[in-house]
Amino acid sequence: MTGVAIWFITQKLDFAAIGDAFRRAELIWIVPALLLFVLSKLLGAYRLQIFWRVIGVRLSDAYNLRLYWLGMFYNFFLPGGIGGDGYKVYLLRKTQDTPVKSLVTTVLLDRVSGLAVLVLLALAVSVAVELPYGLHRWAWALIPVGLGLHALGLRLVFPRHLPTLLPAFLWSLGVQGGQAIAAACLCAGLGVESGFAGYVFIFLLSSIVLVVPLPSLGGLGLREAVILLGANELGLDPAVSVSMSLLFYLISALASAGGLYYHLRPAALGSPS
């Protein structure tokens, strides 16, 4: 999948323009973007901790964070994006008296929670974007519909987790909102002075696609393909759009690489309690 996406990009993009975008960039903006990304992952770890507690999994916050970071490393550097989730289920099944079904359901819910907020954020941001056929005019009306469908889905599919609806939603808002602001920081570093909403919107769309565990290396190529298509559709600068995506990939790789320590030294994960 990564190879196909990269081939598509090479056919549609002027790489000289990307080089120019990088040469003009103020790369100091990578620092706040990286910090926001790391913060979003800390919030994500706490969101998952909320879900663990509902099914009776008792982990210290420190252990949960270490395990989360190891999962980030596996999800990013193993094709498919589910290696980290699978490892968490495998390890917790060995250390916790919790059925596999409950563990799998919880990691699935963690993804669904993030996806729901991504869709709602994309709808909110689209109000400030000129979408084809005037679709942005319907965005505000669709937001309460999306909220209702999310609550209904949780009640029907994950009834045990219904009490976590509001806190998990708020933590998810912090996770996805932090990454969206990180993307905006990267755009600022690339010289964008207006039209931030458009760039953030296509970034959110690409993030929605990456929730699906497709065979790729950390989403490389897939995000860029979606962003390139969106940039062309909305009249944004394709070189800046893809450069923003590549920089975001870089900070994601830097942050996720921290989990390598726990891969090389499993004992450093410590005790769950």
Secondary structure, DSSP 8 states (H G I E B T S, - for coil): -HHHHHHHHHHH--HHHHHHHHHH--GGGHHHHHHHHHHHHHHHHHHHHHHHHHTT----HHHHHHHHHHHHHHHHHSTTS-HHHHHHHHHHHHHS---HHHHHHHHHHHHHHHHHHHHHHHHHHHTTS--GGGGGGGHHHHHHHHHHHHHHHHHHH-GGGGGGHHHHHHHHHHHHHHHHHHHHHHHHHTT--S-HHHHHHHHHHHHHHHHS--SSSTTTTHHHHHHHHHHHHHT--HHHHHHHHHHHHHHHHHHHGGGHHHHH-GGGG----
